[in-house]
Amino acid sequence: MAEAASDWELVGKTALLFVHMQNAIVKAPSPLEPLGHIRATEEDKVIPRMEKLLAAFRTKGMPVVFVNAYTPEGAKLPVYGRFWPAVSRQRVNYLDTPDVQVIDELKPQASEPVFYNWPFGIFQGNDLEKWLAAQGIETIVLAGVATGMAVGVAAFALADRLFNIIVPSDTATDGNKELHEVIFKAMIPAVALVTTTDDVIAHL
């Protein structure tokens, strides 16, 4: 799935962006366990690779930013689709709860902002775009869970804004393995460089 170490180089100032690496999505116990993302995160060992990538960025003094999902109180939800009834039933990912906190393994430092988005797009309802512009960021290394509703959506939101995007495929996973494979084989390569954690670190 991932490209081998290749002849490429970072373009401009680069930031590491973690999407939805929060307790309710990747840590048990959670109302979201039936989605399978927690199991996939453990089985595919993506968190240790994220820790390695995070350490490399911090060692180099490169920017790190987090975007976590939240559910607004009293949000009016659409009628169609399986996602919305689940949100309504489970009452999960409300602000100021442990659900929306970044997992301990990736705990942000004081200089690493955490933005919150609703419902899907990473730029929805926050100042992430302003922060990236203020930092002069041109390239994003993107990691997170799940591949379908987080990483894939985020990649195209970033592409809409003409960022250079690098996605280490071994730092993403999904409870739906078929969806994960399709997104990494057929979608993300259209707008991003798909590679590995070790390859990204070698190019920092």
C-alpha positions in Angstrom: 0.0 0.0 0.0 2.7 2.5 0.9 5.4 3.5 -1.5 8.9 2.4 -0.7 11.5 5.0 0.3 11.6 7.3 -2.6 13.3 10.2 -4.2 11.2 13.1 -2.8 11.8 16.0 -0.5 9.8 18.2 1.8 8.4 21.3 0.2 8.3 24.5 2.4 7.5 24.6 6.1 5.9 21.3 7.2 3.5 20.5 10.0 2.4 17.2 11.5 -1.4 17.0 11.8 -3.2 14.3 13.9 -6.8 13.8 13.1 -9.3 12.4 15.7 -6.6 10.8 17.9 -9.0 11.1 20.9 -10.1 8.8 23.7 -13.6 8.0 22.4 -12.4 7.0 19.0 -9.3 5.0 19.7 -9.4 3.9 23.4 -11.6 1.4 25.2 -14.0 1.6 26.9 -16.0 3.8 24.6 -19.6 3.9 23.2 -17.9 3.9 19.7 -16.3 0.4 20.1 -18.8 -1.2 17.8 -17.4 0.8 14.9 -14.2 -1.3 15.1 -11.7 1.6 15.1 -10.4 0.8 18.5 -9.8 -2.8 17.7 -8.1 -1.8 14.4 -5.9 0.8 16.1 -4.6 -1.9 18.5 -4.2 -4.6 15.9 -2.4 -2.4 13.4 -0.2 -0.8 16.0 -0.6 2.7 14.6 -0.1 4.5 17.9 3.5 3.4 18.4 4.3 4.7 14.9 2.5 7.9 15.6 4.6 8.3 18.8 7.8 7.8 16.7 6.7 10.3 14.1 5.7 12.8 16.8 9.1 12.4 18.6 10.9 13.1 15.3 8.9 16.3 14.6 9.5 17.5 18.1 13.2 16.8 17.9 13.4 18.8 14.8 11.4 21.7 16.3 8.7 21.3 13.6 5.1 22.3 14.2 2.5 19.8 15.4 -1.3 20.3 15.5 -4.3 18.2 16.5 -7.9 18.2 15.3 -10.5 16.3 17.4 -14.1 15.7 16.7 -16.9 16.9 18.9 -20.7 16.9 19.0 -22.4 20.2 19.7 -25.1 20.2 22.4 -28.5 20.3 20.7 -27.2 19.8 17.2 -29.9 19.3 14.6 -29.0 16.0 12.8 -29.9 14.9 9.3 -32.5 12.1 8.9 -30.7 9.8 6.4 -27.6 7.7 6.9 -26.4 5.4 9.6 -24.1 7.8 11.2 -26.6 10.3 12.5 -28.9 8.0 14.6 -25.7 6.6 16.2 -24.6 10.1 17.2 -28.0 10.8 18.7 -28.2 7.6 20.7 -24.6 7.5 22.1 -24.1 11.0 23.4 -20.4 10.9 22.8 -17.6 13.5 22.0 -19.0 16.4 23.9 -16.7 19.3 24.7 -15.1 19.4 28.1 -15.3 15.6 28.5 -12.5 13.0 28.3 -14.0 11.8 25.0 -12.5 14.7 23.1 -9.1 14.7 24.8 -6.0 13.7 22.8 -4.8 10.3 23.9 -2.1 10.2 26.6 0.5 8.7 24.2 0.3 11.8 22.0 -0.4 14.4 24.7 0.1 17.8 23.2 2.8 20.2 24.4 2.0 23.8 25.3 3.0 24.9 21.8 0.8 22.3 20.0 -2.8 23.5 19.5 -5.9 21.3 19.6 -8.8 22.3 17.3 -12.2 20.8 17.3 -14.4 20.1 14.3 -18.0 19.2 13.6 -19.1 17.2 11.8 -16.5 15.9 9.3 -14.3 18.5 7.7 -11.2 19.4 9.8 -11.7 23.1 9.0 -15.3 23.2 10.1 -16.0 25.4 13.1 -12.5 26.3 14.1 -9.4 28.4 13.3 -7.2 25.7 11.9 -6.9 27.4 8.5 -5.9 30.7 10.1 -3.3 28.9 12.3 -1.7 27.1 9.3 -1.5 30.3 7.4 0.0 32.2 10.3 2.6 29.5 10.7 3.4 29.6 7.0 2.7 25.9 6.5 2.9 24.6 3.0 3.1 20.8 3.6 1.0 18.6 5.9 2.0 15.2 7.2 -1.4 13.6 8.0 -2.1 10.8 10.5 -5.2 9.6 12.3 -8.1 7.3 12.8 -10.4 6.4 11.1 -9.3 6.3 7.5 -12.8 6.8 6.2 -14.3 9.6 8.3 -11.1 11.3 9.3 -8.0 10.8 7.2 -9.6 10.5 3.8 -11.9 13.4 4.4 -9.1 15.5 5.8 -6.8 14.8 2.8 -9.4 16.2 0.4 -10.1 19.2 2.7 -6.4 20.0 2.6 -6.2 19.4 -1.1 -9.1 21.9 -1.6 -6.8 24.4 0.0 -3.8 23.4 -2.1 -1.6 22.1 0.6 1.1 19.6 -0.2 0.0 16.4 1.6 2.0 13.4 2.8 0.2 10.4 4.4 2.1 7.6 6.1 -0.3 4.8 5.5 1.0 2.9 8.6 -0.3 5.7 10.8 -4.0 5.3 9.8 -6.5 2.5 10.1 -10.2 1.8 10.0 -12.7 -0.7 11.5 -13.7 -1.3 7.9 -10.6 -2.8 6.3 -12.1 -2.8 2.8 -12.8 0.9 3.0 -9.3 1.5 4.3 -7.8 -0.3 1.4 -9.9 1.5 -1.2 -9.2 4.9 0.2 -5.4 4.3 0.2 -5.3 2.6 -3.1 -7.8 4.7 -5.1 -8.4 8.0 -3.4 -5.6 9.5 -1.3 -2.8 8.9 -3.9 -4.7 11.3 -6.2 -4.0 14.2 -3.9 -1.1 13.1 -1.7 2.2 11.3 -1.4 1.5 7.9 0.3 4.5 6.5 2.1 5.6 5.1 5.5 6.5 6.5 8.9 10.1 5.6 8.5 10.3 7.2 5.1 8.8 10.5 6.4 11.3 10.6 9.3 14.2 9.9 6.9 13.2 13.0 4.9 12.8 15.5 7.8 
